[in-house]
Every structure is written in structure tokens, then in C-alpha cells.
């Protein structure tokens, strides 16, 4: 099962390049030292640049404290906007800016309720000033999750689905004004430029109906919002996972995360073959997570509703791709079938 084409991971090393030495200014070094108790930052290396040139993610090796390393997400607003697909607009800029603020709010607040079944890096320190933000986070490599996957086994996909099921159960019916009111980076209200550029006119006309159907779901939780394979970190000896990159966490139907994850792990034939097995697995873990977290909502009612909304989540993401990147490899026959079924529902 191949994936990873065109994806950008929070912690993913560029496979063909060695990490480059990164110079941190004195103020940031002092913040790292004071927040971790380290005596010194002995080395720093760039893991990757942030999307569209908005900063970089750095691993810092420490000495003289309890932690041997941390990961620093350093956001610096660029003087000239750059986007690999040309979406250099003020709307795009404001969306990215808010996404980093949301991520800081996430680590400062609700992230502390995650547990070992929906493992994330611990937030150590946040700081911001005009045009600059800093997040100091636990290094998941040294915490036992050093493996990044570009292809996965069925069991590894199920590990990611288990993470999502526990995450969705943990935050069932949670509202958080400091996060996105509607989660996912492709949400219609935040993508007017891409909607205008859509080529599929029937889907374009139905976009608001699809969005409303998802927003009006009876059962709502917090969604990760960018739950692709590249944002899951695997343990070395088994399939345990942790997740990263919470820029688009917010309220929503959990099927948005599930459909997006499967789109990043499976090709069109694998989606057809494995759809029922993987959805049944996700819902079985969700049931057990409801019991574990003593959630009083009716799981059968949720499963009935979300099973129907799975195709709507696919159609919603397909709508984004149609405007953002026509001909994208995820716009295959399986995802087209999901769209056709939704369109048939709407016509009825």
C-alpha cells in the first residue's frame, strides 16, 4: 500500500538529504533552556521547512537537563508569500496564520487530555510576538516513536484508525472556541478561491449542501483535520502510533478524518476492497473507546449516522481537490464513486 505522494509531514525527514545545521538566535536558545531546564543546546538541525515558507521545524539536542532533545516549530511570517501551487492570497495567508494560533491553543489546552491511546507530543512551551511564533514540543523520536512510513500494512492502517477512534471518543461533543469552529484544512468556508476554481460544476453547485450535511450531523467531535499517514509516527518494534500537526483541529464529523486517512494510505482498488473491513474496525474500536471513557451517547446511533456520512466526507475532500489541484491522484474512480453516490442522494 503506497502513499506519501505530495505529502508534507510535521516530523518527516527529507529522505535524500541530511539535516542541515540551523542557527538559532540567542533569545530562542534561552527560551529552550528555561522551558526545559537544560544547560545548553548542543546541536540543532532542520527537520523541514513549513508549508509555503512560513518557518521551519528544528530538532534541538540538549545537555544538562532531563530531556535529551526537543522539537521546535518556529513560525516566521514570510516577506513574500510562496505557495507550490500558486495560491498566494490574503485568504490563504490569514488561514495559515490562524492555523498556527490554533495549534498553539491546542497544545496549551485540550491536548493535555490525550492519553496513550491517542498519543501526541507533549507541549512544553508556547511563545509569540508580532510575525513570529514558537512551539517547543516533546521529541517523539526519543519518546519511542521514531519511524515514519511511506507505505503501510493493513495492521498499521488499523493502528492509525485506532488512534482516530480513541481521539474522536475522547473529544466527543467537545466545543472549543479557541480552535477551528469547523475542523479540516479543506473546509469550504476557508476555501472560497478553490471553490471558484472548481471544474465540476455539478459538484460546485452541491458543495454547500454537502458542507451543511456534515456540519449538521447530530454526533460531533473534534477532528484532527490533517490525519494523513505522514502525520503519524510509529514505534520501532510494533504498530503503536502517535500523531502530530494540529493546525486544523476543530469540531466536525469523525468521518472526515477517516476518509482522509484512507485516501493517504490506499489506492483506488484497495479502497474498494478494504472499505468495509476498515470502517467496521474503526467503529468497533470506537465502541470500546466509548466504554473506556464512559461516554453516554448511543454508539449505534452514531455509527448509523457516520456510516452514511462517510461518502459525504469523501465528496467534501474531492470538492477541495477539484478546485485546488484538478487531476490530483486521489481523484480516482473510487472517490468519484463516492461523489456520484452523494450527488444521487442530493437529487433524491
Order of alpha helices (4+ residues) and beta strands (2+ residues): beta-alpha-beta-beta-beta-alpha-beta-beta-beta-alpha-alpha-alpha-beta-beta-beta-beta-alpha-alpha-alpha-alpha
